[in-house]
Amino acid sequence: HESTLGIQDVYDADMWKTFLFNPLDNTEPFLSDPKNIALLLNIDWCKPYKRSEYNVSAVMLTILNLPHEERFKDKWTMIVGIIPGPTEPKGNINTYLKPLVDDLMSLWGGLPLHPDGSIIKACLLGISADLPALRKATQFLSHKANLGCSRCIFSAEREASSKGSTGNMSYYTKIMAPSRTKDQVLQQGTEFCQAKTKAESLEIQKRNGVRFSELLRLPYYDLVRMSITDPCILCCWEWFVMK
């Protein structure tokens, strides 16, 4: 699949074409092998019935190798977990992600799942969710934190007389902040995980803007590049700004 109209689908993106490609040792891109599978993780909370205060989440995987018109049909959507209510978990969902990451590690190593007995490997190429769910999965701090961006190390300032998580933040800057990197986030998440006390862990997350996520156990996963804000949310923001 190759588009002449720019990026029309995941196949047109550099991530798909060059994932794990190493020109120094002639390594072929992981997804150049038709038996290798790329997965997309989706997490979202919803009310299971009308006029309900109960929230529940389905954790779903989609096979990105499938054509776009087939990819999101019910028969190809795998529900790999349920996060029960009655309310959304606060802070993180590592407890629910751990068994999924364990399975993804097995798939990364390869399993004899093909009818001819050959090995099939799979990778998690991204996670798509709205911003609150994305932060719970990746463990980047809220946009209300001083380091509230998952892409760069921009330090926001709380406006005068603003206090607490509801205080107004100032994001004005004249200088582009440095981008976060995969290795940097892995190091910071590991540092948080190794904290001896709660006070130490709070100081580390405030300094780095990120905590430990189970997704960091995947050796190839890049929390910075592979975390995708749901397009529906972006469209809503575009509509809001235009109005």
GIJO-V495904 format. One record per pair of residues at least 4 apart in sequence whose ideal C-beta (glycine too) atoms are under 8 Angstrom apart, sorted by the first residue. I is the first residue (numbers start at 1). J is the second residue. Records with the same first field share a line. If there is no record, write none. Layout:
I: J, J
This chain:
1: 9, 11, 12
2: 11, 12
3: 7, 8, 9, 11, 12
6: 12
7: 12, 13
8: 12
9: 68
10: 15, 16, 38, 64, 125
11: 16
12: 16
13: 17
14: 18
15: 19, 125, 126, 225, 226
16: 31, 38, 64, 125
17: 21, 29, 31
18: 29
19: 29, 30, 31, 38, 123, 125, 220
20: 27, 29, 30, 220
21: 27, 28, 29, 30
22: 26, 27
23: 27
28: 32, 33
30: 36, 121, 123
31: 36, 38, 65
33: 121
35: 114, 118, 119, 120, 121
36: 120, 121, 122, 123
37: 63, 64, 65, 107, 120, 121, 122, 123
38: 63, 64, 65, 122, 123, 125
39: 61, 62, 63, 64, 104, 122, 123, 124, 125
40: 61, 62, 64, 124, 125, 126, 127, 128
41: 59, 60, 61, 100, 124, 126, 127, 128, 137
42: 59, 60, 61, 62, 127, 128, 129
43: 57, 58, 59, 60, 83, 93, 127, 129, 133, 134, 136, 137
44: 57, 58, 129, 130, 133, 230
45: 55, 56, 57, 83, 88, 133
46: 55, 56, 57
47: 52, 53, 54, 55, 56
48: 52, 54, 56
53: 86
54: 85, 86
55: 85, 86, 87, 88
56: 82, 83, 84, 85
57: 82, 83, 88, 133
58: 79, 81, 82, 83
59: 79, 80, 81, 82, 83, 96, 97, 100
60: 77, 78, 79, 80
61: 77, 78, 80
62: 66, 71, 72, 76, 77, 78
63: 71, 76
64: 71, 125
66: 70, 71, 76
67: 71
70: 76
71: 76
72: 76, 77
73: 77
80: 100, 103
81: 96, 99, 100
83: 88, 89, 93, 96
88: 132, 136
89: 93, 96, 136
91: 136
92: 136, 139, 211, 213
93: 97, 136, 137
94: 98, 139, 212, 213, 214
96: 100
97: 101, 137, 213, 214, 215
98: 102, 214
99: 103
100: 104, 214
101: 105, 214, 215, 217, 218
102: 106
103: 107
104: 108, 122, 123, 124, 218
105: 109, 217, 218
106: 111
107: 111, 120, 121, 122, 123
108: 121, 122, 123, 218, 219, 220
109: 121
110: 119, 120, 121
111: 119, 120, 121
112: 117, 118, 119, 120
113: 120
114: 118, 119, 120
123: 218, 220
124: 215, 218, 221, 226
125: 226
126: 226, 227, 228
127: 134, 137, 138, 215, 226, 227, 228
128: 228, 229, 230
129: 133, 134, 137, 228, 229, 230
130: 134, 229, 230, 232, 233
131: 135, 143, 229, 233
132: 136
133: 137
134: 138, 140, 150, 227, 228, 229
135: 139, 140, 141, 142, 150
137: 213, 215, 227
138: 150, 210, 213, 215, 223, 227
139: 189, 210, 211, 212, 213
140: 148, 149, 150, 209, 210, 223, 227
141: 145, 147, 148, 205, 209, 210, 211
142: 148, 165
143: 148, 149, 169
144: 148, 165, 166, 167, 169
145: 156, 206, 209
146: 155, 156, 157, 158, 206, 209
147: 153, 154, 155, 156, 206, 207, 208, 209, 210
148: 154, 156, 169, 209
149: 153, 154, 177, 209
150: 180, 210, 223, 224, 227
151: 179, 180, 224
152: 176, 177, 178, 179, 180
153: 177, 178, 179, 180, 209
154: 171, 173, 177
155: 177
156: 169, 170, 171
157: 169, 170
158: 162, 163, 167, 168, 169, 170
159: 167, 168, 169, 170
162: 167, 168, 169
163: 167
173: 177
179: 224
180: 184, 185, 224
181: 185, 224
182: 186, 222, 223, 224, 225
183: 187
184: 188
185: 189, 210, 216, 223, 224
186: 190, 216
187: 191
188: 192, 204, 208, 210
189: 193, 210, 211, 212, 213, 216
190: 194, 212, 216
191: 195, 204, 208
192: 201, 204, 205, 208, 210, 211, 212
193: 212
195: 200, 201, 204
196: 200
197: 201
198: 202
199: 203
200: 204
201: 205, 211
202: 206
203: 207
204: 208
205: 209, 210, 211
210: 223
212: 216
213: 223
215: 221, 223
216: 221, 223
221: 226
222: 226
223: 227
229: 233, 234
230: 234
231: 235
232: 236
233: 237
234: 238
235: 239
236: 240
237: 241
238: 242
239: 243
